[in-house]
Amino acid sequence: MDATQLLAQAAEAAADPAGLMPARQQMALSLGWHIILACFGVAFPAIIFAMHLRGIRKKDPVALGLAKRWGKASAVLFAIGAVSGTVLSFEMGMLWPGLMGTYGDVLGLPFAFEGLAFFLEAIFLGIYLYGWGRMPQKLHLLMVVPMAITGVIGTYCVLAVNAWMNVPVGFDVIDGEVTNIEPWAVLFNQHAFMQFAHMWVAAYMVAGFSIAAVYAAGMLNGRRDRHHRLGFMVPFAFATIAALAQPFVGHFLGEGLDERQPSKLAAFELAQETDEGASPLRLGGVIIDGEIKGAIEIPYLGSIISMGSLDPVPGLDQIPDEDEPPVNFTHLAFQAMIGLGLLLMAAVALYWFLRWRRRDLLDNKWFLRFMAVTGILAVLAMEAGWIATEVGRQPWIVYGVMRTTEAAGDHAGGLWGIYGGSVVLYGAMSVGAIVVLRSMARRWRKGAADLPSPYGPQSPLARADGPDEVRDCADEKEDAR
């Protein structure tokens, strides 16, 4: 980078609105933290449903006990997610007045549906928690279904907004005014379906591996009873399907990226210049002083994977300097997502292959050690994917329509103070969640049978986490009716 470019960048930075940097920091913190909890809101109900269904069909008290414990754990995570989700709702207007002031009418419908889905999920979560011992088994089990559906709907609505920011549709701009708004076009943007699918599968990876990791750690500590093996296997099965499917879903999502966002694809592939023939796949590496350093190149593979052909990947030389994203950051985040995803996919494939060959890796300490950290790896892969998506879209907040600098406010005001307060708040909530969940787990390990559900009164009918809480005789009478 020469002196002229450095001076141009310095002048551009000086012209940025004062609210840009604190808005970026605040949004990165809030979204990066909330998205982890959102994964559990999407995937945990289905995992609980599978365990509860197993308990009813097989009359398995261990499975029923796990389903009830997981329901209480999900309530803790849901309550914390409610705080961060509410904060995000206010941040969109507070941090990005240019975006919401201009396109608020375009984005209103998805956000309204997301709020409705959130409240419905909370209602059915409450019914499920307090329905133990009060409702017939089959009806009680069905209360999980609306939880799963509303979690999916709420997440889809949010991702529809993000898909719109990547592929804006559903409006016209005439004489500087946004007109002919079609909210349903935003909600059912074709790109939203694939982006949701990618995030939906990622949610099952995060939730599945995280829950399985808890029981893998328990088995490492010598607790190899059926409770821990079953607690590991059910979420691990969900994580397996997600990990095997994710590379294919991600590939389909990336099709056509050379036309939609060529600058993002160039950053993903570290394509400094447009090659004369098929582009190589570059593993690692960064661009320093206009040259690619430290990359391992595999001929032809870059074009084949990213474009499905032998055509060259469009390089950054075709992108105006002011429209280039932070290339190195985007490239490394994208490759971190790919690398971690492939590592997790290889781990589950190895497990099931060896199990097919009648070797149980749950007796292998090294495998359990790896599984104990897979939850963290899945979270890192998801966060890296979001960084690649959002940073790779820069300098646009709505691609090709509105720059991020146009969306931010002109005054920082108290935004830095709010950011500092948010760091403290999210840190306290993280510590609080860990303390509460560990306390619950410790009491369960000690045999506690009367662990109250969060945020509600207890009655003798709703007590006990063991098999007795199901009231088999009463439920059989209800089923007979």
MIKE-745349 format. One record per residue: residue in one letter; x, z, y of N, C-alpha, C, O in turn. Coordinates in steps of 0.02 Angstrom, whole numbers, plus 50000, padded with zeros to 5 digits. Each point is the difference from the previous one (the first is absolute). Example, Ala and Ser with C-alpha at 12.3 -4.5 7.8 and 13.67 -1.06 7.14 Angstrom:
% MIKE-745349
a506605039049716499555000050059500455000050060500525003349999
s499304993150054500425000350059499615003750055500255000850055
//
This chain:
% MIKE-745349
m500435000049941499575000050059500455000050062500435004350007
d499454990850038500434999450058499745004450057499485003249994
a500914996850061499825004350057499344998050031499625004250024
t500244989249976499374997750030499405002849963499525002350031
q500514997649901499465002749960499925007550011499455002550004
l501125001050000499975007250012499675001650067499605004650005
l500584991650046499705001150065499254998449999499605003550031
a500224991249933499294998349995499615005449966499445001750021
q500855001249925499665005449964499945006250044499495003450000
a501044998150038499985005850044499474999150054499645004850017
a500304989150010499494998850051499305000549971499555002650033
e500374995049904499345000449968499825007349987499425001950010
a501065002149966499875007149987499805003650064499575004449999
a500774993850056499845003350064499304998350023499685003950035
a500074990149945499344997950021499455002749955499414999250016
d500765003949928499495002749954499605005450034500285003950040
p499074996549946499605005450030500245006849976500265000749945
a499655004350098500265006749985499695003049938500315004249967
g499084993950017499665002949942500174996749934499755002249949
l500674992750051500134996249938500375004249949499785000649942
m500795002550077500405003649952499645006149971500005000849939
p499695003550102499655005749969499414997749958499835003249950
a499844991350069499454997549959500244997749932499695001449949
r500884995150050500284997849936500195005949956499865000149941
q500475004850088500225005849962499405003949973500005002149942
q499504998850100499415003849979499624996349945499795003149951
m500144990450056499634996249950500374999849934499705000449946
a500964998950057500404999949938499945006749964499935000149939
l500105005450098499945006649969499305000949969499945001949942
s499544996650097499325001249976499834995649940499745002549950
l500404991150056499834995449946500425001449938499755000149944
g500905000950066500455001349943499815006349962500095000349939
w499655004650096499805006349968499314999449968499895002149944
h499634994950093499314999749976499934995349941499585001249956
i500824993650041499914995149947500125002949930499724997749951
i500715007450046500125003349935499365003449976499814999449942
l499865004250104499385003449982499454994949985499585001249956
a500424993350080499494994849987500064997349930499494998349969
c501115001450004500094997649931499635004549950499694997549953
f500345009050059499655004649955499254999350009499625000649952
g500154998250110499294999050011499744993849964499424999949979
v501004995050013499804993949966500035000749924499544998049965
a501015004850010500144999749928499815006449962499824999649941
f500235006250091499905006249964499305000549969499945002249943
p499514995850092499345000549969499954996249934499695002549953
a500604991650043499974996149937500385003649945499794999949942
i500785003150074500395003649950499625006249977499995001549940
i499695002050106499595005849982499424997849956499855003349950
f499844991150068499434997449960500224998749928499655001949954
a500934994950038500234998449932500125006449960499835000349941
m500475004750090500135006349965499355003749984499925002649945
h499624997650102499365003449990499604996449945499705003249957
l500294990250045499654996149949500285001449931499635000749951
r501034999750044500325001549936499775006949975499865000949941
g500125003950105499805006749981499295000349973499875003649952
i499674992550077499315000049977499934996449934499685002549953
r500624991650042499924996049940500325003249939499734999949945
k500865002950064500365003049945499895007549994500295003449957
k499284999350087499905007350004500675003650002500145004649961
d500274993150086500695002350006500055005050057499974998050058
p500105008449927500045005050054500624999350043499995001750060
v500564995849912500614999050040499884994650053500195000950058
a499504993649922499864994650048499525002450054500094998350059
l499405005549923499535002650049500345004850049499874999950060
g500575004349913500375004650043500444996350049500065002050058
l500274992649919500424996150045499584996550054500204999850058
a499224997549922499574996750049499795004850055499994998150059
k499855008049922499785004850051500585002050045499915000650061
r500665000449911500585001850041500184994450048500155001150058
w499834992849917500164994450043499494999150055500174998050056
g499205003649930499504999750052500155004850057499924998350058
k500325007749924500165004950052500634997950038500045001050061
a500444996149904500604997650034499834994250047500274999650055
s499284996049924499814994450043499635002450062500054996950053
a499595008849942499665002750058500505002350053499894999150060
v500675003949918500525002150047500294993950035500085000050062
l500094994949900500294993950029499504996550046500194997450053
f499175002649928499494996850041499935003650067499934996850052
a500085009849946499925003850062500584998650049499894999350060
i500715000449913500574998550044499974992850025500154998750058
g499654996749898499934993150021499474999050053500044995550041
a499455008849958499474999650051500295001450069499794996950049
v500685007749955500315001650064500404994150026499924997950057
s500524999449900500434994550023499594993750012500174996150045
g499305002749916499584994250011499635000450066499924995050035
t499845011049982499665000950064500484998850059499814997050050
v500805005449943500504999050051500124992550011500054997750057
l499994998549888500124992850006499444996550038500124995350037
s499275006949953499434996950035500085000450075499864995350036
f500375010449988500105000950072500634996350024500024997650057
e500475001949900500634996950021499944992650016500344997550043
m499224999049921499934992850012499844998650073500294995550030
g499245008249998499824998950070500495003050048500124997350054
m500165008549928500445003550046500684996650005500294999550055
l499984998249889500674997149999500004992550016500484997450028
w498984999249955499994992750008499394997850041499564996649974
p500415005450089499414998450042499914992550009499444997650006
g501124998649996499944992850008499664996749941499614995450009
l500545007049931499704997249940499265001749996499584995649992
m500265010850013499305002149991499574997950059499414998549992
g500885001350068499624997950058499804992749995499474998050025
t500974998049944499864992849996499614998249937499544996050002
y500655007049942499724998049936499595005549966499874999749940
g499935005450098499615005449971499354997649969499815002549947
d499864992750084499374997449973500124996249934499564999849957
v501034997450036500164996349939500115004849942499804998649943
l500515007250071500215004649948499515005749988500105004149956
g499364996250083499555005749996499665000849933499955005649974
l499824988949996499625000449938500415002849942499765004649966
p500854992950020500385003049945500145007450010499965003849952
f500204998350109500135007150012499375004249990500045005649975
a499384991750044499375003749991499865000949925499805005549980
f500294989349981499885000649927500515004849968499835003649953
e500784996350072500515004649972499805007250011500065004249955
g499684997450106499785006850013499425002049956499985005749976
l499544989850013499435001449957500235001349929499765004749967
a500694991250008500255000849932500365006749992499945003349948
f500424998750103500375006449998499515005949991500125004449959
f499344995650080499535005549996499635000149934499865005349973
l499974988850000499674999849936500465002549944499785003549954
e500864994750050500475002549950500045007650003500035003249947
a499984999650113500025007350006499395003349969500055005249968
i499364991750042499385002949972500035000249924499855005249970
f500344989249999500004999949927500585004049971499945002649944
l500614998150092500525004549977499755007149998500145003749953
g499494998350099499715006750000499515001149942500015005249968
i499564989850019499535000649944500385000749934499815003949957
y500724992150035500385000349938500335006949992499985002949945
l500314999650108500355006449995499525005749981500175004149958
y499264996050073499545005649990499484998549946499565004149988
g500514990149979499534998449947500195002749932499604999849954
w501025002750039500205002749936499565005949981499935004850037
g499754994649904499575005349976499315000050030499585004149982
r500294991350065499354999850033499614993749983499394999750010
m500954995149965499684993649988500124997849928500495002249969
p499074993650004500144997149934500664996250002500194997150051
q500165003049893500674997049998500014992850024500424998150041
k499124997849932500044992950015499844998750074500334995850032
l499185007749994499844999250071500575002450044500164996950050
h500155008649929500575002650038500574995050000500324999050052
l499814997949891500544995149996499874994150048500464997550031
l498925000549975499834994350042500135001450074500044995350040
m500025011049980500145001650069500694997650021500154999450059
v500284999249892500674997550017499984992750020500414997650038
v499094998749936499974992850013499924998550075500384995850025
p499155007450011499974998650072500645002050037500174996850050
m500185008449926500645001850031500484994249996500334998250049
a499724998849891500464994549990499804993950042500424996750030
i498935001849971499764994150036500115000750075500264995550032
t499565010349996500075000950073500745000250020500184997750054
g500255005049903500714999950014500274992950005500404998550043
v499364997349912500214993050000499734996450062500364996250032
i499005005049985499704996750058500355001950064500164995850042
g499975010749967500345002350061500694996950007500204997950054
t500165001849891500674997150002499974992550014500404997350038
y499114999449932499934992850012499874998650074500294995450029
c499285008650003499844998950070500625000750044500094996050047
v500325008949939500615000950039500474994149989500314997550048
l499755000349890500454994549985499734993450027500384995450014
a498965004149993499724994050031500224999450072500144994550025
v499915011250009500255000050069500734997850001500204995950042
n500205006949912500704998149999500094992749981500444996650027
a499155001049926500034992949982499834995650060500294994750010
w499225007650031499824996350060500584999950049500114994950034
m500275010549970500585000150045500544995149977500384997450040
n499645001349894500484995049974499724992950002500374995350012
v498975004049977499684993450001499355000850041499475000849971
p500584998950096499405001350042499484994549993500154994050003
v499225008249987499434995449994499405003250034500035005850021
g499424990549985499375002850020499895000850075499615004350020
f500734991850021499905000450072500304993850033500394996349969
d499415002550092500304994850041500215003250067499715004950022
v500804992350008500215002150067499874994350047500314994749996
i499225006450051499814994950049500115002950069499705005050019
d500724991650020500175002350068500245007250001499835003950045
g500564997949903500285006749997499525005349974500195005849996
e499204992349986499505004849975499894998949925499954994349977
v500005011249986499864999749929499254998949990499605004250020
t500224990349949499294998249991499884997749929500474999549959
n498894999050026499804997449934500285004449944500284997649951
i499625008950057500265004849951499594999849937499395000050002
e500954999849941499695000149934500295005849960500484999149963
p499235006950044500285005949966500044999249924500475002549969
w499044994050002500024999249927500584995649978500265000849945
a499944994650098500594995949983500635004349997500444998749959
v499595006350084500575004749998499985004049936500515000949967
l498895001550015499945004449942500144996349935500275002849953
f499534990850045500094996149938500514994450010499934994649971
n500575006850069500564995550007500314998849931500155004749964
q499944989050018500264998449934500665003549985500135002049944
h500294998750107500655003249990499915007549985500445003049970
a499004999950052499895007249990499945001649926500215005449979
f499504990249981499905001449929500675000949964500095004649961
m500384990950053500655000549966500405005950027500355003449962
q499614997850103500365005750027499725006549973500375004749985
f498964995750009499705006049970500225000849927500175005549979
a499834988949984500205000449929500705002849994500145004149956
h500314993850087500695002349999500035007650013500365003649966
m499264998750084500005007150017499635004049947500205005649984
w499274991749989499615003549948500435001449939499995005649974
v500394989450004500445001049943500555005050018500205004149958
a500064995550103500525004750022499735007149999500375004749983
a498994996250034499715006749999500005002949930500135006049991
y499724990049960500015002449930500715001549977500105004549960
m500384991850066500695001649983500205006850030500295004249966
v499544996850098500185006350033499655005949966500335004949982
a499014994750010499635005649972500185001049926500115005649978
g499914988949984500145000649929500695002949986500075004649960
f500444992750072500685002549988500085007150028500365004049970
s499324997550086500085006750029499695005449955500315005249989
i499094993449985499695004949955500405000649935500125005549976
a500074988749996500405000249938500655003850011500245003449954
a500064995950105500645003450014499935007549997500475003549978
v498954999150042499895007349997500055002449928500315005149986
y499374991349969500005002149930500664998449965500195003449952
a500154991550071500674998649974500475005850017500415002149959
a499545000450103500415005850019499815006149959500445003949981
g498924997050004499805005649957500294999449930500225005049972
m499784989050000500294999149934500755001150000500285002549952
l500054995750103500725001550005500135007549998500535002249977
n498995001650048500075007350001499755003249936499905006149997
g499994989949952499835002749935499265000449984499815002149946
r499754995950101499285000449988499774993449968499794995450035
r500275004249900499864993749964499355000549961499934996849947
d499595007150077499365000549966499584993850014500204995650037
r499215004349932499574994150007499754999350072499884994450023
h500045011150011499784999850070500474995750042499784995950039
h500875005149952500484996250040500074992849976500084995550041
r499895003549894500064993149975499414995850022500084994250020
l499315008649975499414996350022500004999250076499814994750025
g500395010550011500054999550072500494994850023499934997250055
f500575001449904500494994750016499724993249982500064995350039
m499655004049901499854993449973499444996450038500044994050011
v499445009650009499444996550033500214996950067499904994050009
p500395009850038500234996750062500564995049988500064995150036
f500365006149913500544995349985499714993349977500294994850014
a499155005449949499684993849979499764996050061500094993950002
f499615009550046499794996550061500614997250037499994994350023
a500535009749983500614997750034500324994149965500274995650032
t499685004449901500294994449962499664993450018500344995150014
i499005004949984499634993950015500164997650071500114994150012
a499915010750035500144998350070500714997250008500104995150035
a500395008249933500704997950007500124993049971500394996150026
l499275002449918500074993449969499654994650040500224994250000
a499235007650033499614995050038500284998850069499914994550027
q500425010450002500184999650071500454994050017499874996850051
p500645001549911500414994250019499604993550005500134995950043
f499375003349914499604993950002499525000150060499924994950033
v499785010949981499565000550058500404998850064499774996450044
g500825006649960500424998950059500204992750008500044997550057
h500094999149888500194992950003499424995850028500114995750043
f499295005649933499424996250025499875001550073499814995650038
l500305010749983499915001750071500494996150043499834998150056
g500775000849919500524996750040499934992450003500354996850039
e499215000349920499924992750002499754997750068499535002950028
g500784992049998499804997350065500295003850059499834998550057
l500615006449931500295003750055500434995650045500085001450059
d500204993249912500404995450041499584996550053500274997850050
e499075001849939499564997050050499695005350045499924998950060
r499895006949911499675005250039500495003550047499865000750060
q500705001549913500495003950039500714998049978500335003749965
p499894990450056500664997749978500575004650022500505000549965
s499425002950091500535004650022500075005949953500565002349987
k498885000149986500035005649953500334997849935500415003649972
l499414990450003500314997549939500744999050009500395001649955
a499814995850102500724999150013500375006749998500565000449975
a499125004850053500315006649998500025002749929500515002949979
f498954996349984499985002349930500594996949961500355003549963
e499744990050045500494996449960500694999750033500464996949973
l499615006250085500635000050038500244992850011500594998549992
a498944997350027500154992950012500214999150073499584998950043
q501075001549970500254999250067499914992950025499824998950058
e500294996349898499904993050017499604996749944500005002349943
t499664992250075499634996349949500484996149957500384995850025
d499615005549910500484996649955499814992749992499444997950012
e501054998249967499884992849990499604998949936499604995349996
g500505008849954499634999549938499645006549986499835003750047
a500054997849889499675006149981500405006150023500615000049996
s499045005050027500335006050026500165004849943499625000649952
p500955002850053500175005049948499625006550012499765001350055
l500205002749892499745006850007500595004450021500525000149966
r499405003450089500545004250026499835007349985499515002750026
l500915000549934499925007049983500445004150046500614999150002
g499085005550035500385004150047500224995850058499734994650014
g500775007950020500294996450056499655001450066499425002150002
v500944996750052499745000650068500314994550042500504997049982
i499195001850075500264995150048500395003750053499725004350035
i500924994249972500435003050050500344994450039500324995649972
d499595004650094500294994950044499824992949977500414995550002
g498975003749978499754993449982500204997649931499864994349983
e500475010049977500214998149933499725004949948499935006050014
i499924991349927499745004249945500595003349966500464996749976
k499525009950020500545003949970499745003949940499475003150004
g500914996849942499875004449943499434998149955499795004049959
a499944990050047499444997949958500244996849935500504996350000
i499155005049946500124996549937499494994449996499405001250002
e500834992649991499564994250001499904997249931500484998949963
i498894999950019499824996849936499694993250018499454999850028
p500884994749957499774993450022499284998549979499775001849946
y499884994750098499324997349990499455005349996499424998550014
l500745007649966499495004849982499595002250061499415001749993
g500894998350067499635002050059499414995450014499455002450014
s500664991149981499464995150011499485000449944499404999650013
i500835001149925499545000149943499535005950004499404999449989
i500885006550027499595006150000499545000250061499415001449994
s500874997150064499615001050062499544994250016499495001050034
m500674993049943499604994150020499744996149941499604995450008
g500635006349931499764996449941500224992849998499674995849970
s500905002750062500254993150002500755000450012500305005350003
l500004988850004500714999650016500114998350074500564998250019
d498925002450021500074999050072500385005950030499935005749976
p500454993250077500375005550030499545004950036499484998150027
v500715008249972499645005150038500134998850074500584999350020
p498895000450022500124999050072500445005650028499865005949991
g500674992150043500495004950025499835002550069499554997650034
l500835007549986499915002850067500194995150055499825001050058
d500564993849924500184995050051499394996150024500044996650051
q499405003849913499394996750021499545004750040499464997950022
i500745008349986499605004950034500305001550069500605001350004
p499014998550049500275002050066500275007149998499735004349965
d500804996950072500325006649998499525005650017500035005449970
e499524993350077499535005450021499475001449947499645005050006
d500304990749943499495000949949500305002549934499635000749951
e501015000750047500325002449939499875007449990500025003950048
p499834998249889499935007149986500695003249991500504996549999
p499535010249995500635003349983500204998049928499755002949952
v500684992250042500114996649936500295004649947499735000449945
n500825003150071500335004049949499545005549974499975001249939
f499685002250105499555005449981499454997449954499845003049949
t499874991350070499464997049961500254997949931499685001349949
h500904995550049500294997549937500155005849953499824999749941
l500505005550083500195005649956499385003849976499985002249942
a499524998650101499395003349979499654996049946499755002849951
f500224990650058499674995749951500365000449932499685000549948
q500984999450054500375000249937499975006949968500025000549938
a499935004750102499915006749971499345000549963499965002949946
m499514994250083499354999949967500054996349933499765002449949
i500544991750053500054996049939500425003649948499815000349942
g500765002450078500455003249953499695006149967500055000849939
l499635003450101499695006049971499414998149956499895003049947
g499724992150074499444997849959500234997349933499695001549949
l500834994550050500264997449937500295005649956499944999749939
l500385005250092500265005649962499445003849964500065001749942
l499404999750094499435003549970499674995749946499795002649948
m500164990950064499714995649950500425000049937499735000249944
a500934999650063500455000049942499935006549961500035000049939
a499905005650097499945006549967499385000549956500045002349944
v499384995550083499395000449960500014995049942499755001549946
a500554992650066500054995149946500445002749944499844999149941
l500715004250076500435002949950499645005449961500075000449938
y499565003850097499655005449965499524997249948500015002249942
w499574993150077499504997549954500314995849945499744999849944
f500814996750070500344996349947500285004749947499914998849941
l500425006550081500295004749952499455003949964500085001849942
r499374999550092499445003349966499724995449945499825002349946
w500154991350069499784995149950500485000049940499804998949943
r500855002450072500505000549946500045007049971500475001749965
r499025002450051499935006849973500555004750024500245004349962
r499964994950100500465004750032499665002950061499784996450044
d500185010249957499655003450055500505002450052500385004649987
l499624992250072500475002050052499825006650034500395002650039
l499015000149945499835006550029500425005649970499985005750024
d500394992849924500475004949972500714999050027500465003649982
n499614991550062500664998450029500055003150069499604998450044
k500885006049967500065003550064500174995350057499785001050056
w500634993949930500194995550053499404995950025499934998850060
f499644999349893499404996450021499555004650041499724997950050
l500205008449928499595004750037500295001450069499635000750048
r501034999649956500325001050066499834994150046499855001050059
f500184993049914499834994250041499275000150020499834998750057
m499735002949895499295000250015499835005350052499524999250038
a500875006149964499875005450048500114997750072499765003350047
v500604991249963500124997550069499634993550013500084997150054
t499525000449898499684993650010499475000350055499874995050033
g499835010849977499525000650055500334998750066499734996450043
i500865006549966500384998850062500204992750007499964997150054
l500264999949890500204993050002499414995550018500084995250038
a499335006349934499414995950016499815000750073499814995050032
v500245011049995499865000950072500504996150042499804996750049
l500845003749934500504996350037499884992449998500094996650050
a499725000949891499864992949994499414998050045500024994850033
m499465009349967499424998550042500185000250074499814995650038
e500555009649982500195000550071500454994250020499934997350055
a500525000749901500444994350016499594993650008500154995950043
g499345003449915499574994150006499634999850066499934994650030
w499825011149993499665000250063500474998850059499824996850049
i500785005849946500504998650052500144992550004500034997150055
a500064999849887500144992849999499424996150030500104995250037
t499285006949948499414996550025499935000850076499894995150036
e500175011149988499875001350070500594998050045499894997050053
v500715004749927500584998150041500114992549997500204996950050
g499655000049892500094992849994499524996050043500124994250014
r499325009050008499524996550043500215000150073499744996250041
q500725008149976500215000750070500324993450025500294996449960
p499655002150103499775004350056499244999750013499785001650055
w499834996549894499284999250009499635006049971500165002149944
i499355000650092499555004849970499424996449968499745002249948
v500054992150082499534995349969500384993449998500124997050052
y500055000749889500494994649994499784993750037499464997349989
g500985000550056499894993950038499495000650056499884995250035
v499825010849974499485000950049500195005250052499934998750060
m500305007149918500175005350047500655003449978500085001949943
r500384998750105500635003449986499915007550003499565002650033
t500875000949931499965007349998500105002950069499705005150016
t500724991850025500115002550068499374999550042499905003950046
e499674991249939499374999250037499495005249979499545001650038
a500535001149902499505004849975500145007150022499545004150004
a501104997550011500185006950018499815001450072499914995550041
g500045011049974499845002150068500614999950046500574999949976
d499315000150089500534999750049500315006850015500535000450031
h499155005049946500245006750016500095003949935499565000249957
a501025002950036500125004349942499595006450005499765002649950
g500174999950113499595005950010500225005649954500585001949998
g498945000849964500155005349952500104997649930499965003949953
l500164989450038500054997349933500585003049960499955001149940
w500615000150095500575003049964499835007149978500215002249947
g499435001450096499795006749981499524999949941500045004249955
i499514990950044499544999349943500394998449937499845002449946
y500664993350062500414998349941500365006249972500015001149940
g500285002950105500335006149977499515004749966500165002949948
g499244997950081499505004149969499784997449933499865003949954
s500114989450039499814997049936500525001349946499845001249942
v500804998650077500535001549952499915007149972500065001149940
v499805003550106499905007049978499375000549957500015003349948
l499444993450073499375000349963500084997149930499805003249951
y500484990850044500074996949934500495003949956499915000549940
g500615002250091500465004149962499665006149972500105001949942
a499495001450100499655006049978499504998449945499935003749951
m499714990650056499524998249949500354998249934499745001449946
s500854995450058500374998449939500205006449964499915000749940
v500375004050098500205006449970499395003649972500025002749945
g499434997350094499395003449977499734997049936499805003749955
a500204989650040499764996849939500425001949940499745001449946
i500924998550063500455001749945499905007349978499975001449941
v499975003050108499915007149984499355001249962499985003549950
v499474993550075499355000949968499994997249929499785003349954
l500474990550038499994996949934500455003649951499835000849942
r500755001550081500445003849955499695006749982500075002449944
s499595000750104499675006349986499454999149947499935004049955
m499684990650052499494998549951500304998849931499755002749950
a500784993450047500334998649936500285006349969499955001049939
r500345003350102500305006249973499465004549970500105002949947
r499334997650087499465004249974499704997049937499805003649954
w500164989750044499754996949938500475001349942499775001549945
r500884998150067500485001249947499955007149973500125001349942
k499705003350102499945007149980499335001449966499855005749981
g499744989150012499375000849965499415001750043499495002349975
a500564996850091499445001550044499404995849982500054993949993
a499385009449998499394996649981499485000150055499454997449991
d500725005550066499525000550054500344998050065500105004050045
l500084989549958500344997450058499484996550043499754994749980
p500085008050079499454997150038500154993150025500584998250014
s498894997749992500074993550032500115001150075499765004950028
p500614990750004500145000950071499374999650043499544996149986
y500455008050065499514999350054499285001349979499544996950027
g500345007549926499315001249982499905006549964500485002749972
p498915000050026499865006249964500014998849926499924994349976
q500195011049987500004999649928499415003949972499795005150028
s499944992449918499495003849964500235000649928500424996149978
p499335008649984500215000849931499904993749959500354998949950
l499174996850070499874993949962500564994950005500084995849956
a500315004550098500504994950013500705002349985500484996750020
r499615008849945500665002849988500324997349936499664997249957
a501005003950040500414998549941500224992849999499614995450014
d501025003749969500294993449994500074997949927500214994349987
g499625009949967500074998549930499394996649972499564998050039
p500405001349895499454996449969499335003450009499484996649997
d500505010050014499365003550005499594997950059499395000850001
e500954996350051499634998650061499504994449989499534999350039
v500564996849909499584994249989499315002049975499524996250006
r500445009949965499365002549975499714994949950499484997050012
d500885002349932499824994849951499285000549978499644994949996
c500155011149989499325000749974499484997750052499534996449983
a500575005750079499524998150052500004992550010499474996950010
d501135000049988500034992850010499684996249943499694994850010
e500395007749928499694996749944499245000150006499674995149983
k500075010450043499285000450010499784994950054499494996749993
e500935002850060499834995250053500024992949974499564995950017
d500955002649941500054993349972499414998449955499754994449999
a500035010749964499434999049955499374998450040499584996149977
r500355006950081499424998550042499994992750021499544997950036
//
